[in-house]
Amino acid sequence: MPQGFSLKNILITRKADGWYCTMCLDDPSVPKISKDEIIPSWDNSMGIDAVLFEDNYLANSEGNKLPSVKSYRKNQTKLAKISQRKNTKEKGSKARRKLAKREARKHQQIARARKDHAYKMAHSLVHSDKKVFFVENLNLQGLRKRNKTKKDHQGNYLPNGQSAKSGLNKSWSDASFGQFFDIFSYIAEKAGAVVKKVNPAYTSQLLPHRDEFVFTDCSIRKYWDEIEKIWVDRDISASINLKRVGLELFPTINRRSGKIVKSQTNSTAKEVLAVLKRIPEAYALSLDERR
């Protein structure tokens, strides 16, 4: 036991590769920082958007994107082969138990890779020296929910899009944003920072430097701003808008009509454009323009 520490609890668990003992210690000399003590500002805060598109995992309001690990996607073929071989063996046999243990270790490897990635992403964000991080308050359980069944007047089932959504549900589970946000909050608290969840409504649709809805379809990943002569990335734009929501600078939008009731966009337009213009892809010409 380290000197000055006190033992809070002990958790003993059995995993695929053996027994583990987790000890929770308390150090009274570590100061506890209250969330109310840190006043967020434009300079000491950062917005973070959960991307889940191609190889991107997160996008932040500084104009950076962090890669995903996709640990399950990379191992699902090997996992399926082990599972198929296991199912062909007789129940209770030595061969089946051996393959079941191998399957459990592969699941453990996937989970550990995902957790290691979450810690690395959390540390890379905390090292930006920001004190307040605004993240999306996502309904993760609802995002992974199956689509409602549809029936015709005769009681026959109709296509409901579940086949296409199954792949998306698998990607949400593989990303494990819930685990990441918990780890990120823990790492940020140790570094003297806080993580605050904000409402992501309309943040992915509205331009951060002008009150204009342009990303109305999920297939639109970037937008050419003819006025500013730059490409605006959808994910970077959403992360900046999350930061504006946290700082209470995001426009007030009527949910029924979708019209903007009150706006403070002009107060941050200069800072937002400074971020958008320093991204290398902002001035990349399209294929037609190059020709």
C-alpha positions as a printed NumPy array, in Angstrom:
array([[  0.   ,   0.   ,   0.   ],
       [  1.394,   3.438,  -0.914],
       [  1.946,   5.668,   2.096],
       [ -1.003,   7.935,   2.84 ],
       [ -3.476,   5.951,   0.717],
       [ -6.543,   4.218,   2.112],
       [ -8.208,   1.114,   0.692],
       [-11.806,   1.73 ,  -0.445],
       [-12.788,  -1.616,  -1.939],
       [-11.495,  -4.735,  -3.689],
       [-13.106,  -6.343,  -6.739],
       [-12.182,  -9.891,  -7.74 ],
       [-13.217, -10.961, -11.242],
       [-12.64 , -13.96 , -13.452],
       [-11.808, -13.356, -17.108],
       [-10.887, -15.518, -20.062],
       [ -7.189, -15.606, -19.193],
       [ -7.436, -15.901, -15.399],
       [ -8.397, -14.157, -12.168],
       [ -7.943, -10.405, -11.574],
       [ -7.954,  -8.324,  -8.396],
       [ -8.861,  -4.651,  -8.719],
       [ -8.029,  -2.446,  -5.73 ],
       [ -9.588,   1.004,  -5.362],
       [ -7.366,   3.377,  -3.342],
       [ -8.053,   6.887,  -2.1  ],
       [ -5.413,   9.618,  -1.817],
       [ -6.758,  12.461,   0.38 ],
       [ -3.989,  14.827,  -0.781],
       [ -5.438,  15.057,  -4.319],
       [ -7.601,  18.206,  -4.583],
       [-11.174,  17.769,  -5.752],
       [-12.195,  20.221,  -8.463],
       [-15.832,  21.197,  -8.773],
       [-17.371,  21.66 , -12.21 ],
       [-18.783,  25.002, -11.101],
       [-15.308,  26.355, -10.326],
       [-14.234,  26.296, -14.003],
       [-15.821,  29.048, -16.077],
       [-15.898,  28.021, -19.764],
       [-14.741,  30.5  , -22.403],
       [-13.949,  30.339, -26.101],
       [-10.226,  29.851, -25.465],
       [-10.34 ,  27.236, -22.688],
       [-13.102,  25.015, -24.136],
       [-13.408,  22.448, -26.916],
       [-16.351,  20.851, -28.69 ],
       [-16.142,  17.146, -29.579],
       [-18.382,  15.432, -32.13 ],
       [-18.846,  11.654, -32.38 ],
       [-18.241,  11.016, -36.084],
       [-18.531,   7.269, -36.769],
       [-17.84 ,   7.724, -40.506],
       [-15.257,   5.671, -42.417],
       [-12.019,   5.704, -40.373],
       [-12.888,   8.787, -38.284],
       [-13.873,   8.435, -34.647],
       [-14.029,  11.991, -33.274],
       [-13.827,  15.554, -34.572],
       [-12.993,  18.538, -32.385],
       [-13.523,  22.269, -32.659],
       [ -9.799,  22.835, -33.231],
       [-10.162,  21.378, -36.736],
       [ -8.727,  17.916, -35.999],
       [-10.101,  14.422, -36.521],
       [ -9.122,  11.379, -34.468],
       [ -9.037,   7.872, -36.02 ],
       [-11.159,   4.906, -34.981],
       [ -9.855,   1.47 , -34.056],
       [-12.774,  -0.757, -35.184],
       [-11.481,  -3.659, -33.12 ],
       [-14.539,  -5.861, -33.695],
       [-14.766,  -5.152, -37.425],
       [-11.121,  -6.148, -37.876],
       [-11.556,  -9.42 , -35.967],
       [-15.103, -10.474, -36.825],
       [-13.967, -12.844, -39.618],
       [-11.559, -14.7  , -37.3  ],
       [-14.172, -14.708, -34.556],
       [-16.813, -16.154, -36.89 ],
       [-14.467, -18.98 , -37.974],
       [-13.743, -19.934, -34.367],
       [-17.452, -19.829, -33.527],
       [-18.361, -21.993, -36.529],
       [-15.731, -24.594, -35.611],
       [-16.962, -24.613, -32.006],
       [-20.575, -25.202, -33.064],
       [-19.574, -28.296, -35.056],
       [-18.093, -29.973, -31.969],
       [-20.124, -32.088, -29.588],
       [-21.412, -30.298, -26.505],
       [-19.374, -31.039, -23.42 ],
       [-16.421, -32.354, -25.426],
       [-12.837, -31.306, -24.772],
       [-12.492, -29.849, -28.29 ],
       [-15.561, -27.642, -27.818],
       [-14.318, -26.341, -24.443],
       [-10.948, -25.557, -25.99 ],
       [-12.539, -23.568, -28.829],
       [-14.898, -21.801, -26.396],
       [-11.895, -20.64 , -24.401],
       [-10.209, -19.473, -27.593],
       [-13.374, -17.581, -28.571],
       [-13.525, -15.913, -25.144],
       [ -9.903, -14.784, -25.431],
       [-10.601, -13.271, -28.857],
       [-13.524, -11.315, -27.366],
       [-11.228, -10.198, -24.548],
       [ -8.619,  -9.045, -27.071],
       [-11.258,  -6.987, -28.917],
       [-12.505,  -5.393, -25.688],
       [ -8.991,  -4.557, -24.52 ],
       [ -8.071,  -2.973, -27.86 ],
       [-11.211,  -0.841, -27.672],
       [-10.471,   0.242, -24.102],
       [ -6.817,   1.009, -24.898],
       [ -7.951,   3.173, -27.819],
       [-10.376,   5.045, -25.561],
       [ -7.606,   5.869, -23.071],
       [ -5.271,   7.043, -25.841],
       [ -7.954,   9.295, -27.346],
       [ -8.805,  10.722, -23.915],
       [ -5.173,  11.519, -23.125],
       [ -4.589,  13.142, -26.529],
       [ -7.575,  15.446, -25.959],
       [ -6.6  ,  16.317, -22.392],
       [ -3.071,  17.204, -23.543],
       [ -4.578,  20.086, -25.538],
       [ -4.62 ,  21.999, -22.201],
       [ -8.329,  22.795, -22.525],
       [-10.32 ,  22.976, -19.295],
       [-13.856,  22.329, -20.546],
       [-14.895,  19.703, -23.102],
       [-18.39 ,  19.735, -24.576],
       [-19.6  ,  16.355, -25.883],
       [-22.892,  15.137, -27.316],
       [-25.538,  13.865, -24.941],
       [-26.337,  10.834, -27.078],
       [-29.132,   8.348, -26.504],
       [-26.867,   5.384, -27.241],
       [-29.479,   2.81 , -26.325],
       [-31.951,   4.394, -28.725],
       [-29.372,   4.589, -31.525],
       [-28.814,   0.816, -31.306],
       [-32.525,   0.032, -31.113],
       [-34.138,  -2.113, -33.804],
       [-36.584,  -0.518, -36.219],
       [-40.28 ,  -1.009, -35.59 ],
       [-41.945,  -3.733, -37.641],
       [-44.336,  -2.744, -40.426],
       [-47.363,  -4.752, -41.553],
       [-49.881,  -4.364, -44.337],
       [-53.647,  -4.714, -43.955],
       [-53.355,  -8.503, -44.337],
       [-50.805,  -8.826, -41.534],
       [-47.799,  -9.495, -43.772],
       [-44.485,  -7.959, -42.788],
       [-43.169,  -5.09 , -44.897],
       [-39.55 ,  -3.924, -45.339],
       [-38.589,  -1.613, -42.444],
       [-34.921,  -0.949, -43.213],
       [-33.629,  -3.125, -40.378],
       [-31.252,  -4.999, -42.674],
       [-29.387,  -1.773, -43.489],
       [-29.546,  -0.543, -39.889],
       [-28.037,  -3.753, -38.498],
       [-24.629,  -2.742, -39.838],
       [-24.985,   0.704, -38.275],
       [-25.996,  -0.837, -34.945],
       [-22.884,  -3.005, -35.061],
       [-20.73 ,   0.07 , -35.741],
       [-22.261,   1.936, -32.779],
       [-21.536,  -1.032, -30.513],
       [-18.001,  -1.371, -31.854],
       [-17.31 ,   2.348, -31.3  ],
       [-18.478,   2.094, -27.665],
       [-18.912,   5.831, -27.168],
       [-20.485,   5.25 , -23.763],
       [-17.299,   3.643, -22.482],
       [-15.191,   6.365, -24.078],
       [-17.149,   9.217, -22.468],
       [-16.814,   7.562, -19.048],
       [-13.056,   7.127, -19.47 ],
       [-12.699,  10.623, -20.892],
       [-14.534,  12.158, -17.914],
       [-12.253,  10.244, -15.542],
       [ -9.034,  11.3  , -17.318],
       [-10.189,  14.922, -17.633],
       [-11.059,  15.105, -13.933],
       [ -7.582,  13.863, -13.016],
       [ -6.098,  16.626, -15.213],
       [ -8.235,  19.343, -13.611],
       [-10.711,  19.618, -16.493],
       [-14.402,  18.807, -16.895],
       [-16.52 ,  17.077, -19.527],
       [-20.014,  18.455, -20.049],
       [-22.763,  16.858, -22.111],
       [-24.851,  19.195, -24.275],
       [-27.908,  18.816, -26.489],
       [-26.726,  18.068, -30.069],
       [-29.997,  19.15 , -31.755],
       [-29.349,  20.917, -35.114],
       [-25.578,  21.085, -34.461],
       [-24.753,  18.865, -37.436],
       [-27.003,  20.798, -39.865],
       [-26.207,  24.472, -39.281],
       [-23.121,  26.318, -40.515],
       [-21.12 ,  27.515, -37.48 ],
       [-20.262,  30.92 , -38.993],
       [-23.595,  31.726, -40.653],
       [-27.222,  30.922, -39.875],
       [-27.826,  28.612, -42.798],
       [-28.967,  24.974, -42.849],
       [-26.805,  23.147, -45.403],
       [-26.072,  19.672, -43.962],
       [-29.685,  18.534, -44.146],
       [-28.746,  15.092, -45.488],
       [-26.277,  12.679, -43.87 ],
       [-24.716,  12.052, -47.294],
       [-23.474,  15.666, -47.407],
       [-20.019,  15.448, -45.822],
       [-18.678,  18.841, -46.907],
       [-20.045,  22.11 , -48.251],
       [-18.469,  24.681, -50.558],
       [-19.035,  28.153, -49.113],
       [-19.055,  30.484, -52.114],
       [-18.955,  33.59 , -49.905],
       [-15.88 ,  32.593, -47.886],
       [-14.359,  30.454, -50.683],
       [-13.667,  27.475, -48.415],
       [-14.818,  23.906, -47.944],
       [-16.66 ,  23.362, -44.658],
       [-16.402,  19.854, -43.217],
       [-19.619,  18.513, -41.694],
       [-17.977,  16.924, -38.64 ],
       [-15.716,  19.875, -37.834],
       [-18.72 ,  22.172, -38.225],
       [-20.744,  20.03 , -35.792],
       [-17.959,  20.067, -33.182],
       [-17.752,  23.871, -33.354],
       [-21.524,  24.095, -32.96 ],
       [-21.352,  21.842, -29.885],
       [-18.862,  24.273, -28.412],
       [-21.258,  27.14 , -29.162],
       [-24.081,  25.22 , -27.459],
       [-21.966,  24.761, -24.347],
       [-21.085,  28.46 , -24.291],
       [-24.77 ,  29.348, -24.87 ],
       [-23.945,  31.019, -28.196],
       [-25.899,  28.648, -30.444],
       [-29.04 ,  30.072, -32.111],
       [-32.447,  29.453, -30.573],
       [-34.451,  27.382, -33.056],
       [-38.192,  26.793, -33.052],
       [-38.648,  23.017, -33.064],
       [-41.969,  23.078, -34.928],
       [-41.121,  25.511, -37.72 ],
       [-37.349,  24.978, -37.755],
       [-36.809,  28.738, -37.992],
       [-34.162,  30.616, -36.044],
       [-35.742,  32.763, -33.343],
       [-32.632,  34.276, -31.763],
       [-29.045,  34.27 , -33.009],
       [-25.595,  35.193, -31.665],
       [-23.649,  33.772, -34.602],
       [-22.042,  37.083, -35.539],
       [-20.326,  37.265, -32.149],
       [-18.237,  34.153, -32.917],
       [-18.046,  34.239, -36.73 ],
       [-14.489,  35.593, -36.74 ],
       [-13.157,  32.884, -34.4  ],
       [-15.015,  30.13 , -36.265],
       [-13.686,  31.191, -39.667],
       [-10.16 ,  31.293, -38.245],
       [-10.522,  27.591, -37.356],
       [-12.131,  26.593, -40.665],
       [ -9.547,  28.41 , -42.794],
       [ -6.517,  26.801, -41.156],
       [ -7.679,  23.298, -42.097],
       [ -5.662,  22.1  , -45.143],
       [ -8.737,  20.587, -46.83 ],
       [-10.557,  23.937, -46.716],
       [ -8.978,  25.079, -49.982],
       [ -8.853,  21.748, -51.781],
       [-10.386,  22.042, -55.223],
       [-12.958,  19.574, -56.434],
       [-12.266,  17.268, -59.388],
       [-14.378,  19.345, -61.776],
       [-12.661,  22.592, -60.711],
       [ -9.206,  21.087, -61.297],
       [-10.186,  20.145, -64.834]])
